[in-house]
């Protein structure tokens, strides 16, 4: 059966685009291992189609042969959702060759790209047209639009522009039966039935394969300014956020919070980066103000905000970047936290969302709980406070072995954190998705009616369970 499927795949995309372990010159490890090193599977084959019709033929061949498919974009996911299991029976469907910008409609403020288009490539195409595509992630140099949509990626500008879902107007999708849905609409209004687009966005490849998308573009702001503020507490950070909404309105495009220990790790492992105020303040906040008028107007509004915050005591010190280079340095500090944490040792990561108003209480209670249960545990808390998304990570005690800490404590830590998230009406996955890493946890924290509806949709669209089995929904 495997030989028949491989023959059909080679007929569909060409022999050179079907990689197997039988070919001793082919190294499949880049497709078989997730980038965090949490999982290393074994694929029957890695298939690299170049056109939508080839994707459809690959899906039909796998469905006919009873072989499951694992769609993969840039393989930058954090929840083990795009690598094969260890059975050697799954086909990895890599969209990397489908990377074109098909068209850009400046008057309609839309762009249509293929799923394998790297996010940074799309950002540059928009910039060349004097427009903005606002999705911005730390992995933007390697993540792809198909993966961004399949996981409903977030990033640093969700506060103003929304998640990937909010930036998408239409999709082209290959269904689990190998049919092609042509839904690449550039319309902002289309009330003609169920919104199929929203079914596939965030489905993590479990319902079909996104092959192209039509996305929103925006006018480029006349000015973009960045500020770093030292704040005495998370309550003060939430107060500052409220002031920022009042003073900047829609101009507030970024609001990141970083705990003192997270910034200490950057200062320790990357001494070439000058981290502002980290030794004197429990938290740092990174704010971005995009202005449609001028840099002078933007700076006046920013300075008015910071003056009000200093007077009210929710900011103890602040600096506004004087140049693009300084702004990039401040953002580089924020984006370096995950790397600094990795250099410190293995850790337990959480991507959670909590109503903004309840974040201070959640952190106070959960910090105390973890430190009581595991003396010496260190908390690396940072994230997108503006939209309620925290990367609430747990580092082993300073003298502990990180690998042993993960083995012995990960399940207990996850339960403590996820139970607290549920208590505060939050979500155990804010922007990273569910994948296989959290699929077993979903039934414990998701509404049972919602789970039943999700299973019904999966059964209706993919009755043979061809598409990325074991991800999002457990058997």
C-alpha positions in Angstrom: 0.0 0.0 0.0 2.8 2.4 0.9 4.5 1.7 -2.5 1.2 2.5 -4.3 0.8 5.7 -2.4 4.4 6.8 -3.1 4.0 6.0 -6.8 0.8 8.2 -6.9 2.6 11.0 -5.1 5.5 10.9 -7.6 3.0 11.0 -10.4 1.3 14.0 -8.8 4.3 16.2 -8.1 7.3 14.6 -9.8 9.9 12.2 -8.4 12.3 14.9 -7.3 9.6 16.5 -5.0 8.9 13.3 -3.0 11.6 12.7 -0.4 11.9 9.4 1.4 14.4 7.7 3.8 15.1 5.2 1.0 17.0 7.9 -0.8 20.2 8.0 1.2 21.0 11.5 -0.1 17.8 13.0 1.4 17.9 14.3 4.9 14.3 14.6 6.2 15.2 15.7 9.7 14.3 19.4 9.0 10.6 18.3 8.4 10.5 15.6 11.0 11.6 17.6 14.1 9.8 20.6 15.7 12.1 23.6 16.2 11.9 23.4 20.0 13.1 19.8 19.9 10.1 18.5 21.7 9.3 15.9 19.1 11.2 14.0 16.4 9.0 11.8 14.2 9.5 9.7 11.1 7.7 10.4 7.8 6.8 7.9 5.0 7.6 10.8 2.7 8.0 14.6 2.5 6.0 15.9 -0.5 6.6 19.4 -2.0 3.9 20.4 -4.4 4.3 23.5 -6.5 0.7 24.3 -7.4 -2.8 24.0 -5.9 -3.7 21.3 -8.3 -0.8 19.2 -7.1 -1.8 19.6 -3.5 -5.3 18.3 -4.5 -3.7 15.3 -6.2 -1.6 14.6 -3.2 -4.6 14.7 -0.8 -6.6 12.4 -3.1 -3.7 9.9 -3.3 -3.3 9.8 0.5 -7.1 9.6 1.1 -7.3 6.7 -1.4 -4.4 4.9 0.2 -5.5 5.4 3.8 -2.4 7.5 4.6 -2.7 10.5 6.8 -1.3 13.9 5.9 0.6 16.5 8.1 0.5 19.9 6.4 3.6 22.0 7.2 4.6 25.6 6.6 7.7 27.1 8.1 7.7 24.5 11.0 8.0 27.3 13.6 5.1 26.2 15.7 5.3 25.8 19.5 2.7 23.0 20.1 4.0 20.1 18.0 1.3 20.5 15.4 3.2 20.1 12.1 5.6 17.2 12.4 4.8 13.5 11.8 4.5 10.9 14.5 7.0 8.1 14.9 5.1 5.5 12.9 6.8 6.2 9.5 3.4 6.0 7.9 2.5 9.7 7.6 3.1 12.0 4.7 4.4 15.5 5.4 2.9 18.0 3.0 5.4 20.9 2.7 4.0 24.1 1.2 7.4 25.7 0.9 7.5 25.8 -2.9 4.1 27.6 -3.0 5.5 30.9 -2.0 4.4 33.5 -4.6 2.7 36.8 -4.0 0.0 36.3 -6.7 -1.5 39.8 -6.8 -1.7 43.1 -4.9 -4.7 45.4 -5.3 -3.7 48.8 -3.8 -7.1 50.4 -4.4 -8.9 47.5 -2.6 -6.2 47.3 0.0 -5.7 43.6 -0.4 -3.0 41.1 -1.4 -3.3 37.5 -2.4 -0.4 35.2 -1.5 0.2 31.4 -1.5 0.4 29.5 1.7 4.2 29.0 1.6 4.9 32.8 1.3 7.2 33.8 4.2 5.6 36.5 6.4 8.6 38.8 6.0 8.3 38.5 2.2 4.7 39.6 2.4 5.6 42.5 4.7 8.2 43.6 2.2 5.8 43.4 -0.8 3.3 45.6 1.1 6.1 48.1 1.9 7.2 48.3 -1.7 3.6 49.4 -2.5 3.8 52.0 0.3 1.3 49.9 2.3 1.4 47.9 5.6 0.7 44.3 6.4 0.6 44.5 10.2 1.0 40.9 11.3 4.4 40.8 13.2 6.0 37.8 14.9 9.4 36.9 16.2 9.6 34.1 13.6 8.5 36.4 10.7 11.7 35.6 8.8 10.7 31.9 8.5 7.1 31.4 9.4 4.6 31.2 6.5 1.2 32.6 5.8 -0.5 29.2 5.6 0.8 28.3 9.1 0.0 31.8 10.4 -3.6 31.3 9.3 -3.8 27.6 10.3 -2.9 28.6 13.9 -4.6 32.0 13.9 -1.2 33.6 14.8 -1.1 36.7 17.0 2.0 38.7 17.6 2.8 42.2 18.7 0.1 44.3 16.9 -3.1 42.3 17.7 -4.1 45.2 20.0 -4.7 47.4 16.9 -5.1 45.0 14.0 -6.3 41.7 15.4 -5.1 38.1 15.0 -4.4 36.5 11.6 -8.1 35.7 11.4 -9.0 39.4 11.4 -6.5 40.1 8.6 -7.9 37.5 6.2 -10.8 38.1 3.7 -10.7 34.9 1.7 -9.0 31.5 1.3 -8.2 28.9 -1.3 -8.4 25.4 0.4 -7.9 21.8 -0.6 -10.5 19.8 1.2 -9.9 16.4 2.8 -11.5 14.8 -0.3 -9.0 16.6 -2.6 -11.4 19.2 -3.9 -10.4 22.8 -4.3 -12.6 25.5 -2.7 -12.0 28.8 -4.5 -12.8 31.3 -1.8 -10.2 34.0 -2.6 -12.6 36.9 -2.2 -11.4 40.4 -1.6 -14.8 41.4 -0.3 -15.3 42.9 3.2 -19.0 42.2 3.1 -20.3 38.8 1.9 -23.3 37.5 3.8 -24.1 34.4 1.7 -24.2 31.6 4.3 -21.8 30.0 6.7 -18.4 31.6 7.0 -16.2 28.7 5.7 -13.1 30.9 5.9 -13.4 31.0 9.7 -13.7 27.2 9.8 -10.3 26.6 8.3 -8.5 29.5 10.0 -7.2 28.2 13.4 -8.0 24.5 12.5 -4.3 23.6 12.4 -4.6 21.6 9.2 -7.2 19.2 10.7 -10.0 20.1 8.2 -8.2 20.9 5.0 -5.1 22.5 3.5 -4.9 26.3 3.1 -3.1 26.9 -0.2 -3.6 30.6 -0.7 -5.2 33.6 1.0 -6.4 37.1 0.3 -5.4 39.5 3.1 -6.0 43.0 4.2 -3.5 45.8 3.8 -3.4 49.2 5.5 -2.0 52.6 4.8 1.5 53.0 6.2 1.5 55.3 9.3 3.2 58.6 8.8 5.2 58.1 12.0 5.8 55.2 14.4 7.3 55.8 17.8 8.4 53.4 20.6 8.7 54.1 24.3 9.9 52.0 27.2 8.4 52.6 30.6 9.3 51.3 34.1 6.2 50.4 36.1 6.0 49.4 39.8 3.4 46.6 39.4 1.1 44.8 37.0 -1.8 46.9 38.4 0.2 49.9 37.3 0.8 48.4 33.9 -3.0 47.9 33.4 -3.5 51.5 34.6 -1.0 52.6 32.0 -2.8 50.7 29.3 -6.0 52.5 30.1 -4.2 55.8 29.9 -2.7 54.8 26.6 -6.1 54.0 25.1 -7.3 57.4 26.3 -4.4 59.4 24.9 -3.5 57.4 21.7 -6.8 55.8 20.7 -6.2 53.6 17.6 -2.7 54.9 17.4 -1.7 52.4 20.2 -0.4 49.5 18.1 1.8 47.7 20.7 1.7 47.2 24.5 4.1 44.6 25.8 4.9 43.8 29.4 8.1 42.1 30.7 8.8 40.9 34.2 12.0 41.8 35.9 13.4 38.2 35.9 12.7 38.0 32.1 14.7 41.2 31.5 17.4 40.0 33.9 17.9 37.0 31.7 18.4 39.2 28.7 20.9 41.4 30.5 22.8 38.3 31.7 23.0 36.3 28.5 23.1 39.2 26.1 25.2 41.9 27.8 25.6 43.7 24.5 21.9 44.8 24.8 21.3 47.7 27.2 18.1 46.8 29.0 16.5 50.0 30.4 15.5 50.2 34.1 15.4 46.5 34.7 17.3 46.6 38.0 15.0 49.3 39.5 11.5 48.3 38.4 9.5 45.1 38.8 8.1 45.4 35.2 9.0 47.1 32.0 6.4 48.1 29.4 7.1 48.6 25.7 4.6 50.8 23.9 4.2 51.6 20.2 2.3 54.6 18.8 1.5 54.8 15.1 0.3 58.2 13.9 -1.4 59.1 10.6 -0.3 62.8 10.8 3.4 63.4 11.6 6.2 62.4 13.9 5.8 65.7 15.7 2.1 65.0 16.4 3.0 61.4 17.5 5.7 62.6 19.8 3.5 65.2 21.5 0.7 62.7 22.1 3.3 60.1 23.4 4.9 62.6 25.8 1.4 63.7 27.0 0.6 60.1 27.8 3.9 59.6 29.7 3.6 62.8 31.7 0.1 61.8 32.8 1.4 58.3 33.7 4.3 59.8 35.8 1.9 62.1 37.6 -0.5 59.3 38.5 2.4 57.1 39.6 1.8 54.2 37.3 5.2 54.9 35.6 8.4 55.6 37.5 10.7 56.3 34.5 10.4 56.2 30.8 12.4 56.8 27.6 11.1 57.5 24.0 13.3 56.2 21.2 14.8 59.1 19.3 15.4 57.1 16.1 14.4 54.0 14.2 17.6 52.3 15.3 16.8 53.0 19.0 13.3 51.7 18.5 14.6 48.5 16.9 17.0 48.0 19.8 14.1 48.2 22.3 12.1 45.7 20.3 15.1 43.5 20.0 15.3 43.3 23.8 11.7 42.2 24.0 12.1 39.6 21.2 15.3 38.3 22.9 13.5 37.0 26.0 12.8 33.5 24.6 16.3 33.0 23.4 17.8 34.3 26.8 15.4 31.9 28.6 16.6 29.0 26.4 20.2 29.9 27.2 19.3 29.8 30.9 18.0 26.2 30.5 15.0 24.1 29.7 11.7 25.6 30.9 7.9 25.0 30.9 6.2 27.3 28.5 2.6 28.6 28.7 0.7 30.7 26.1 -2.3 31.9 28.0 -4.9 34.6 27.8 -6.7 36.3 30.7 -9.1 39.2 30.7 -6.8 42.2 31.0 -8.5 43.5 34.2 -7.8 40.2 36.0 -4.2 39.7 35.0 -2.7 41.3 38.1 -4.8 39.1 40.4 -4.1 35.9 38.4 -0.3 36.5 38.5 -0.2 37.3 42.2 -2.2 34.2 43.1 -0.4 31.8 40.6 3.1 33.2 41.3 2.5 32.5 45.0 1.0 29.1 44.4 4.0 27.9 42.2 6.6 29.2 44.6 4.9 27.5 47.5 4.6 24.2 45.6 8.1 24.2 44.1 10.4 26.3 46.3 13.0 28.3 44.2 11.0 28.1 41.0 11.6 31.1 38.7 8.8 32.8 36.7 9.6 34.3 33.3 6.4 36.3 32.7 6.1 38.5 29.6 3.8 39.0 26.7 1.1 41.1 25.0 -0.7 42.7 27.9 -2.6 44.9 25.5 -4.7 41.9 24.3 -4.5 39.9 27.5 -1.9 37.3 26.2 0.9 36.3 28.6 3.8 33.9 28.0 3.8 32.7 31.5 6.9 30.4 31.6 8.3 28.5 34.5 12.1 28.1 34.9 13.7 25.5 37.2 15.3 26.6 40.4 18.7 28.1 39.8 20.7 25.0 40.9 18.3 22.4 39.5 18.8 20.3 36.3 16.5 21.7 33.7 15.9 18.4 32.0 15.0 16.6 35.2 12.8 19.5 36.2 10.8 19.1 33.0 10.4 15.4 33.4 9.3 15.5 37.1 7.4 18.8 37.2 5.9 19.6 33.9 2.5 17.9 34.3 2.1 19.3 37.8 3.1 22.8 36.8 0.7 22.7 33.8 -2.2 21.6 35.9 -1.5 24.3 38.5 -1.3 27.0 35.8 -4.2 25.8 33.6 -6.5 25.4 36.7 -5.7 29.0 37.6 -6.4 30.1 34.0 -9.8 28.4 34.1 -10.5 30.0 37.5 -9.9 33.4 35.9 -12.0 32.7 32.8 -9.0 32.5 30.5 -7.7 30.2 27.7 -4.9 27.7 27.9 -3.8 28.7 24.3 -3.9 32.3 23.2 -1.9 32.4 20.0 0.2 29.2 19.6 -2.6 26.8 19.0 -3.3 23.4 20.4 -1.3 20.9 18.3 -0.6 17.6 19.9 1.0 19.2 23.0 -2.3 20.5 24.4 -4.8 18.2 22.6 -5.1 16.0 25.7 -5.7 19.0 27.9 -8.5 20.5 25.8 -11.3 18.3 27.1 -10.4 19.4 30.7 -10.7 23.1 30.0 -13.0 23.5 26.9 -16.8 23.7 27.1 -18.2 20.2 26.4 -20.8 21.5 23.9 -18.1 23.4 22.0 -16.0 20.2 21.9 -19.0 18.2 20.6 -19.6 20.8 17.8 -15.9 20.7 16.9 -15.9 16.9 16.7 -19.1 17.1 14.5 -17.3 19.5 12.1 -14.2 17.3 11.9 -16.4 14.2 11.2 -18.3 16.0 8.5 -15.3 17.5 6.7 -12.7 14.8 7.3 -14.6 11.5 8.0 -11.5 9.4 7.2 -9.3 11.4 9.6 -6.8 12.0 6.9 -5.9 15.6 7.9 -3.3 16.0 10.7 -4.8 13.4 13.1 -4.3 13.7 16.8 -4.0 17.5 16.6 -6.5 19.8 18.3 -8.9 16.9 19.0 -7.9 13.6 20.5 -9.5 10.4 19.2 
